[in-house]
Structure formats: C-alpha cells, structure tokens
Amino acid sequence: STGSKIYLSTDNLAAGANYVVYSKGSVYINGNITYTNGGYTSPSNVPQLIIITDGSIFIDGNVTRVDAWLIAKSSDSNKGIIRTCADSNGNSQNEATCSKQLRINGPIVARQLELNRVYGAAPGNNSATAAEIINLSPATYVFSQSKASDNATLRTVYSKEVAPRW
C-alpha cells in the first residue's frame, strides 16, 4: 500500500494462509487477529501474517490478541513506533480504554515500542498480572524454516543462563 493508513480488523487465519502486509504509511489493528489451531499437515501449513511498515503500527485498546509479525522499520523520529493502545489516529488512549490484557504471538521489530496497557495495575484479582504478553512462538521458526532452502537447519548460535529476578 502507498496510502497513509491500513486498517486490519478481526480475522482468523486458516491453515496454509500466509500473508505479508506492506505499507508505506501506518497500520491500525482494530480487531483480534488469530491463527487457526491445528490442522497442519506440514510446516508450510502453519499460518503466518507479517506486517511491515515504513510508518508505525497502532493497536486499539479493545484488541486482546494479535498473532502476527509486527515490523515498524522506519528510523524517522515520528515513525517506527509500535503502540499497544492507540486510537485510529495513532494517539495513546486513556486508562479506561487500555485496561484489557494484550497477547502478541510473533516477533516485534520497532524503533520504539510503547507498551501502554494498564491491565493488572489496580488492586484486585488481576493485580501484578502482565498487561502485555509477547511470545515468540515456535510457529515463527517452523514457518521461517519452511520458507528457507531445503537444506536449511535451525541451530542455537548463542545461549546464556541468567539468575532469576525476584
């Protein structure tokens, strides 16, 4: 797309669905984007949505799950932002709107990552619960390997153990 904004609404990607969304402008996610569970007969059947923008990626406060790669690659100081609770103009939303937990399943690349959710901040049943959960799922690796050459292998090139923080 060459327009200023792309809007992505609720979608459930079926097995074998692989999409790349590229935009020179901003991308606004205003609905949950999920992958269908199961039904994969080969690594190439693992669904993937890759969102790449030269602008920024904004996620509405009502969204609770995004299964996608989020890449906001601009080095411009007003772009390259991923904001987890924003309105359709990219502005941060208020505390009441940002009160839902968000789960992102996929890699994230951005110049600036703004985690604006407040879920779990108030005393009560959900206190001390993460407002944003970001998972780099095995599906990312399986998909990447299925798109690589036939003799590609996955290997660990670096590993370091660190002490748990209390």
C-alpha positions as CSV (number, residue, x, y, z in Angstrom):
1,S,0.0,0.0,0.0
2,T,1.1,3.6,-0.6
3,G,-1.7,5.2,1.3
4,S,-1.4,6.8,4.7
5,K,-3.2,4.1,6.7
6,I,-4.2,0.4,6.5
7,Y,-6.9,-0.9,8.9
8,L,-6.8,-4.6,9.9
9,S,-9.9,-5.9,11.5
10,T,-10.8,-9.2,13.2
11,D,-9.5,-12.2,11.3
12,N,-8.8,-15.9,11.9
13,L,-6.1,-17.2,9.5
14,A,-6.7,-20.8,8.4
15,A,-4.0,-23.4,8.0
16,G,-1.8,-22.6,5.0
17,A,-2.7,-18.9,5.0
18,N,0.5,-16.8,4.6
19,Y,0.1,-13.1,4.1
20,V,2.6,-10.2,4.0
21,V,1.1,-6.7,4.5
22,Y,3.4,-3.9,3.4
23,S,2.6,-0.3,3.9
24,K,4.5,3.0,3.5
25,G,2.0,4.5,5.9
26,S,0.7,3.5,9.3
27,V,-1.1,0.2,10.1
28,Y,-4.0,0.3,12.6
29,I,-5.1,-3.0,14.1
30,N,-8.7,-2.7,15.5
31,G,-9.6,-6.4,15.9
32,N,-8.1,-9.6,17.2
33,I,-6.0,-11.4,14.6
34,T,-5.6,-15.1,15.3
35,Y,-4.3,-18.3,13.7
36,T,-6.5,-21.4,13.5
37,N,-5.3,-24.1,15.9
38,G,-4.3,-27.4,14.4
39,G,-5.0,-29.0,11.1
40,Y,-1.4,-28.5,9.9
41,T,-0.1,-31.3,7.8
42,S,3.3,-29.8,7.1
43,P,5.4,-26.9,8.2
44,S,4.2,-24.9,5.2
45,N,0.6,-25.2,6.5
46,V,1.4,-23.1,9.6
47,P,-0.4,-19.7,9.1
48,Q,1.6,-16.5,9.3
49,L,0.8,-12.8,9.0
50,I,3.7,-10.5,8.6
51,I,3.0,-6.8,8.9
52,I,5.8,-4.5,7.6
53,T,5.5,-0.7,7.6
54,D,7.7,2.3,6.9
55,G,5.3,4.1,9.3
56,S,4.1,2.9,12.7
57,I,1.8,0.1,14.0
58,F,-1.1,1.1,16.3
59,I,-3.2,-1.4,18.2
60,D,-6.7,-0.5,19.5
61,G,-7.3,-0.8,23.2
62,N,-10.1,-3.4,22.6
63,V,-7.7,-5.8,20.9
64,T,-6.7,-8.7,23.1
65,R,-4.7,-10.9,20.7
66,V,-2.5,-10.4,17.7
67,D,-0.9,-13.4,16.1
68,A,1.5,-11.7,13.6
69,W,5.0,-10.4,13.0
70,L,5.0,-6.7,13.7
71,I,7.8,-4.8,11.9
72,A,7.8,-0.9,12.0
73,K,11.1,-0.3,10.3
74,S,11.3,3.5,10.0
75,S,14.2,5.3,11.7
76,D,12.3,8.6,11.4
77,S,11.7,10.0,14.9
78,N,7.9,10.2,14.3
79,K,7.6,6.8,12.8
80,G,8.8,3.2,13.6
81,I,6.6,3.1,16.6
82,I,4.5,0.1,17.8
83,R,1.9,1.5,20.3
84,T,-0.2,-1.2,22.1
85,C,-3.1,1.1,22.9
86,A,-3.9,3.8,20.4
87,D,-6.9,5.3,18.6
88,S,-7.3,5.3,14.8
89,N,-5.1,8.4,14.6
90,G,-2.3,6.7,16.5
91,N,-2.8,8.8,19.7
92,S,-2.5,7.0,23.0
93,Q,-5.8,6.1,24.5
94,N,-6.9,6.7,28.1
95,E,-6.5,4.4,31.1
96,A,-10.1,3.1,30.9
97,T,-9.7,2.1,27.2
98,C,-6.3,0.5,27.9
99,S,-7.5,-1.8,30.7
100,K,-7.5,-5.1,28.7
101,Q,-4.7,-7.6,28.6
102,L,-2.9,-7.9,25.2
103,R,-1.2,-11.0,23.9
104,I,1.1,-10.7,20.9
105,N,2.3,-14.0,19.4
106,G,5.1,-13.2,17.0
107,P,8.3,-11.2,16.6
108,I,8.4,-7.5,17.1
109,V,10.8,-5.0,15.4
110,A,10.5,-1.3,16.0
111,R,12.4,1.9,16.7
112,Q,10.2,2.5,19.7
113,L,7.9,0.1,21.5
114,E,5.2,1.7,23.6
115,L,3.5,-0.8,26.0
116,N,0.6,1.3,27.2
117,R,-1.8,-1.2,28.7
118,V,-2.7,-1.0,32.4
119,Y,-4.3,-4.4,32.9
120,G,-3.3,-5.7,36.3
121,A,-2.2,-2.3,37.7
122,A,-5.2,-1.8,40.0
123,P,-5.6,-3.8,43.3
124,G,-7.8,-6.9,42.9
125,N,-7.9,-10.3,41.3
126,N,-5.6,-9.4,38.4
127,S,-3.1,-7.3,40.3
128,A,0.5,-8.0,39.4
129,T,-0.6,-9.7,36.1
130,A,1.2,-8.6,33.0
131,A,-0.7,-6.2,30.8
132,E,1.1,-7.1,27.7
133,I,2.4,-10.6,26.9
134,I,4.7,-11.1,23.9
135,N,5.5,-14.6,22.8
136,L,7.9,-15.7,20.1
137,S,6.1,-18.8,19.2
138,P,7.6,-21.9,17.7
139,A,5.3,-21.3,14.7
140,T,7.7,-18.4,13.7
141,Y,10.6,-20.8,13.5
142,V,8.6,-23.5,11.7
143,F,7.3,-21.0,9.1
144,S,10.8,-19.5,8.6
145,Q,12.4,-22.9,8.0
146,S,9.6,-23.9,5.6
147,K,10.3,-20.8,3.5
148,A,14.1,-21.3,3.6
149,S,16.1,-23.6,1.3
150,D,15.6,-27.3,1.5
151,N,18.9,-27.9,3.4
152,A,18.3,-25.1,6.0
153,T,18.6,-26.0,9.6
154,L,17.8,-24.3,12.8
155,R,20.6,-24.1,15.4
156,T,21.3,-22.2,18.5
157,V,24.3,-19.9,18.0
158,Y,24.4,-18.3,21.4
159,S,22.9,-19.2,24.8
160,K,23.4,-17.6,28.2
161,E,21.8,-18.5,31.6
162,V,21.0,-15.7,33.9
163,A,19.8,-15.7,37.5
164,P,16.1,-15.3,38.0
165,R,15.0,-11.9,39.3
166,W,12.8,-11.8,42.4
